[in-house]
Amino acid sequence: MPDVLDPINKVVLLLATRPTLKDIMAYRPTAAEEARLTVLTDKKRAGDLTKAEKEEIKNFELAEHMIRMAKLHAAKQRA
């Protein structure tokens, strides 16, 4: 099983590098991350998530929220 904090750590590490506005706006999950999230989403719909997978999907959601907020603030700075 992947490190369940990995999506959050990835976003935190990105933000810790003091990225440019362009870097923040260009951020996208990797193909592997998208594939894993698809698997988790399918299992969630089927009602078949383990406790660890529930935590993992919450961490993906939190990471997505964090990056969306960073992008929102970056877009405001561009304006």
SULTA-V638724 format. One record per pair of residues at least 24 apart in sequence whose C-alpha atoms are under 10 Angstrom apart, sorted by sequence separation. I is the first residue (numbers start at 0). GAP is how many residues later the second one is. D is the distance in whole Angstrom. If there is no record, write none. Layout:
BEGIN
((I GAP D) (I GAP D))
END
This chain:
BEGIN
((35 24 10) (36 24 10) (6 26 8) (33 26 10) (5 27 10) (32 27 9) (1 31 10) (28 31 10) (1 34 9) (28 34 10) (28 35 9) (27 36 10) (27 39 9) (26 40 8) (26 41 10) (24 42 9) (23 43 8) (24 43 9) (23 44 9) (26 44 9) (24 45 8) (25 45 9) (23 46 7) (24 46 6) (23 47 6) (24 47 9) (3 48 8) (22 48 10) (23 48 10) (3 49 8) (6 49 9) (20 49 9) (21 49 10) (23 49 10) (24 49 7) (3 50 10) (4 50 9) (5 50 9) (6 50 10) (7 50 10) (8 50 10) (20 50 8) (23 50 7) (24 50 8) (0 51 9) (1 51 10) (3 51 7) (4 51 7) (6 51 10) (7 51 6) (10 51 10) (11 51 9) (14 51 10) (22 51 10) (23 51 9) (0 52 9) (3 52 5) (4 52 10) (6 52 6) (7 52 7) (10 52 6) (14 52 9) (20 52 9) (21 52 8) (2 53 8) (3 53 8) (4 53 10) (5 53 8) (6 53 6) (7 53 9) (9 53 8) (10 53 9) (13 53 10) (20 53 6) (21 53 10) (1 54 9) (3 54 9) (4 54 6) (5 54 9) (6 54 9) (7 54 7) (8 54 8) (11 54 9) (19 54 9) (20 54 8) (0 55 10) (3 55 7) (4 55 8) (6 55 8) (7 55 5) (10 55 7) (11 55 9) (14 55 9) (3 56 8) (6 56 6) (7 56 9) (10 56 7) (20 56 8) (21 56 10) (5 57 9) (6 57 8) (7 57 10) (20 57 8) (4 58 9) (7 58 8) (7 59 10) (10 59 10))
END
